[in-house]
Amino acid sequence: MSERLSTLKVLPDISKPRWDQNTFKGRARHFFTTTNPLNIFLSEETLERSRKIVTNYRKGIYDGNMALDELWRAKQIYDSAYHPDTGEKMFILGRMSAQVPCNMTLSGLMLTFYKRSSHVVFLHWLNQTFNAVVNYTNRSGPNPVSKERLFTSYCFATGGAMATALGANRILANMRNAPKIINALVPFVAVGAANAINIPMMRSNEFAVGIPVQDEKGEILGSSKNVPYYAIPQVVLSRIGMAMPNMVLGPILFQPISRMRHYKPWMASPIQILMAGFFLTFSTPLCCAIFPQKSSFLAKDLEPELRKQIEASENAPTVVYYNKGL
């Protein structure tokens, strides 16, 4: 039985996740709860109740009879559905909890239908449309992105993915002795290239206006244009890491399955989708946990104007923090 809040000598600090975010294990436990696909099935009433519990608790308003586990569960639901900087409810398909069901379907289809150009174009367009939604939803800070910038980044990422996939297929078509498995890895190469284009472009506004940085207590100190050069590459690497197990190991494991006695061609998509779902269930939270979401940055490495502004303040911090985004 979980303790009641009224019996605790020290109340928990829910401005931070429940587990130590300075360790990979703590970050992984946190993301296993927030990326849980079951979170997308929570009702609006449950989300609103969790939001009220969290926002009221931050103001010092809470029910003393509430169990500690109930408070943390509300916080985990809040983290899965609301933006950490703006507090706005995120579009359901843009939440990290939607990554597994959406990506397993898209990845499974891309790994099945990678030979025909029409299939490649349609599926990469669909995948990059989904990625654009995720990247915009999980951007860092409250910085707005113009419709023009949004459309440009979407076109570049979609075009990049299609060009990479079609180009690789054409090269492999001219290589008569290329192993079949190499052809099946083309979707991963295309997805990796698209992530390297889509994420920086979708968040390019952060290079212009900066990412908000704060002290240890959460007080905003200003916005840094240096921070995005560290934050965005970390997100790109995490996203490529998420795709790697199912889009690399999946095709390798599928090869012996496709040669089994009872295998039928129609089984390809269901098998690829199920394997992708298995891999993504673990790779999504584990890759989100590679880098801390609330990352640190040495104040001395900030741009001169912001550094001087911080140094002039009372009890100037030597380390600042920022939300790198997901």
N, C-alpha and C positions, 0 to 999 in steps of 0.2 A: 504493500500500500504506500503510495507516494505521500510525502509530508505535506501538511497544509501550510500555506504562506504565513498564517498567523503564528505558527510555531517556530518559524525560522528566525535565528538571531541576525543573520545577514541576508537581505533579499538578493536574488540573482540579478545580474546585469544583463538584460536582454538586448542591449545595444550591440552585443557581440553574440556570435553563435554559441551554442551550448558547449561545444568541444573546442579544445585549444587549437586555434588556427595557425599557430607557429609550427605545428607538426603536420606531416602529410596525413597521418592516421586521423587526426582531428578534423582536418579539412575533408577527408574522404567520408567520414561519418556524417558530417554536415551535408555534403552534397548527395549522399545516398538518400537522405530524407527529403531534400528540396527538389531533386530531379525524379523522385518516385513518380512513375506514370499514373499511379492511382490518384494523384493530386488533381489531375485535370477533370476528374469525375466529381470533385467536391461541389456541392451546391452553392449558389450565390449566398444563401443564408449562412452557411458554414464559413465562407470567406469573409462576409461582413462581420460575423460574430468574432472571428479571429482578429480582424482589423481593429475592432472596438476594444478587445481585451488588450492588444498590444499598445494602441495609442493611449488608452486610459492609464495603463500601467506606467507608461513613460511620464505621465503627468502626476503619478503618485496615487492614482485611483484604482483600487482593486478590491476584490472580494477576499477577505481573509480566510474563508473556508475553501477557496480554490486550491486544488492539488497542484504541487510543483510540476508534475508531469503534464497536467492540463495547460499550464501556462506555457511550457516549452513547446507543446504540440501546437498551440495557437501561434507561437512565434515561427515555427517551422512552416505552417500553412501560409502565414503572412509572407515569409521570405520567398515562398514558391510562386506567389501570385502578384506581389506588389514590388515595384521598382525600388531598390535600396536607397536611391538618392532623391527621387521625386515623390515617392509614396503612392504613385498612380498605379491603378490596377492594370496589369499588362495584358495585352491581347492573348487569348488562350493558346493559339498556335505559336506564339513567340516565346512562351514560357519554357524554361529548361525541362520542365516535367513533360512537355510534349515532344521532346527530342527523340525518345526511344520509339514511340508508336509511329511518328511521322518518318523518321529517318530509316527505320527498319523496312518500311514499305517502299520508300524511294530507293534505298540502297539495293534491296532485293530485286526490284524491277530493273535497275541499271545493270546489275550483275547478270541478269538473265537476258535482257534485250540490248546487247551492246554491238551487234553486228550490222544491223540496218541503219543507214544514215537517218531515216525518218524517226526511228525509235530513239536514237542518240539525241537528236535535236529536241524532241518533245520532252524526254525525261530530264535532260539537263536544264531545259527551260523551267520545268516544274520544280526541280531541285533548287535552282538558284532563286526562284520566286520564294520558296520556303525559307532559304537561307537569308534572303534580304529582309524578310519579316523578323526572323530571329535576331539578326545583327542590329536592326533598328530598335527592336524592343529592348535589347540588352546593352545598349550603348551606355557609356559612362556619363554621369552627370545630367543636368537638365538642359544641356545645349540643344536647341532645336536644329533639325536638318531640313534645309529647303527642299521643295519638291523637285527642283531642277537637279540638285546634287543627288537626291535619292534616285531619280530616274537615270542619271548618268552612271552612277555606280552599279545600278542594277543591270544596265545594258552592257557595261564593260565586263562584269562578272559572268553574265550569261554568255556573252560572245566569247570570252576567254575559255570558259568550260567547253563550249561547243567546238571552238577552233582546236583546242588541245585534243579532245576526243576524236574528232574527225580526222585531224592531221595524223594522230598516232595510228588510227585504223588504216589510213591510206599507206603509211610507211610499212606497217606490218603486212598489209596485203601484198606488197612487193617483195616481202621476205618469205620465200616459199618454205623454208625450213624452220620458221619461227615456232617454238613450242606453243601449244594451244593455251597454256596457262598465261603466257605473256599477253595474249589478246584479252583475257579476262581481267587483267590488272589495269587496262586502259581507263575504266571508270574512276579508279582511285587516283590516277595521275591527273585526270581532268578535275576531279573534286578538289584535290590539293591545290592545283593552279587557280581554281575559282576562289577558294578561300583566301589565297594570297592576294587576290585582286579585290574581292567583295568587301572583306572586313575593313581594310585600310580606307577604301573609298567611301563605304557607308559611314565611317566615323571620321572622315577627312576634316569635318568641321572642328574637331577637337585639336587638330594641328594649328588651326587658325585662332581659336579663342581659348584653347587650353582645357585641362581637366582640373576641377576643383580639388584643392589640397586642404587638409585639416590637421589639427593637432591631435594629441592622444585622447582628448576629451570630446572630439568631434566638432570643434569650433572651426568654421571655414576661415582659412587664412588668405585665400585668393585662388587664382587659376594659373596653372603652369602649362606653358607650351612645350616644355622639355619632357614632361611626363608621358605624353602619348607615344613618344619614340621608344619607350620601354613597355608601356601597357599594351599597345596594339599588337606588336610581334608576339607577346606572350599568349594573347587570345588566338592568334593565327595558329601557333604551334599546338595549342590545346585542341582546337577544332580539327586539325589534321590528324592529331593523335586519336581523337574519338573515332574517326573514320577508318583508321588503319587496320584494327583487328578484323572487322567484318568485311572490309573491301580487299584485304590481302589474304588473311587466313581463310575467309569464306570460300573464295575460288579454289584455293589449294585443297581444302577439305571436300569441296564439291566434286572434284575430278574423280576420286575413287567411287563416290556415291553414284555418279552418272554411269559408271560401268557395272553396277550391280545387276544381278539377274532380273529382279522385279522392277527395275527403274523404268519409268515412262516419261516421255518428253514433257507432258503437262505438269509433272511434279517439280520441274525446275524452279518456277516462281515461288510456290509455297515453301520449298526447302530453303531457298536463298533468303526469303523473308524471315523465316523462323530462326535461321542461323544468325542473321543480322540482328534480330531482336535479342538473342542470347548475348552476343558480343556487346551490343550497345548498352544493355542493362548494366554492364560493369564498366565499359570504357567511358561512358558519359560522365558519371560521378568521379571516376578515378582521374580522368584527364582534366576535369574542372578543378580538381584538387592539386594539380601539379604546381600551380602558382597561387599564392594567397589572393583572394578577391580584394581584400583590403590590404593593398601592398604598401610598403614603406619606401621612402625616398630621402636621401640626405639633403638637408636644407642647403648645404653649401654647393650642391649641384644644380640648384634651381637657377633660372635666369636672373641676372643681376638686379633688375628692378624689384622683383618679388622677394629675392633674398634680402635686400636692404630693408624692405617693408617689414619683413618678419623679424629681422635682427633688431629693428627699432622698437619692437613691441616688448612689453614686460614679460619676463620669463620666456624668452624666445626659445622655441624648440630646435634641437639639432636634427631631428628626424620628423618628417611630415608623412601623412598617409593619404591614400587616394583609392577610389574604387576603379579597378582596371576594367571592369565590365566582364561579361561572359560571352 
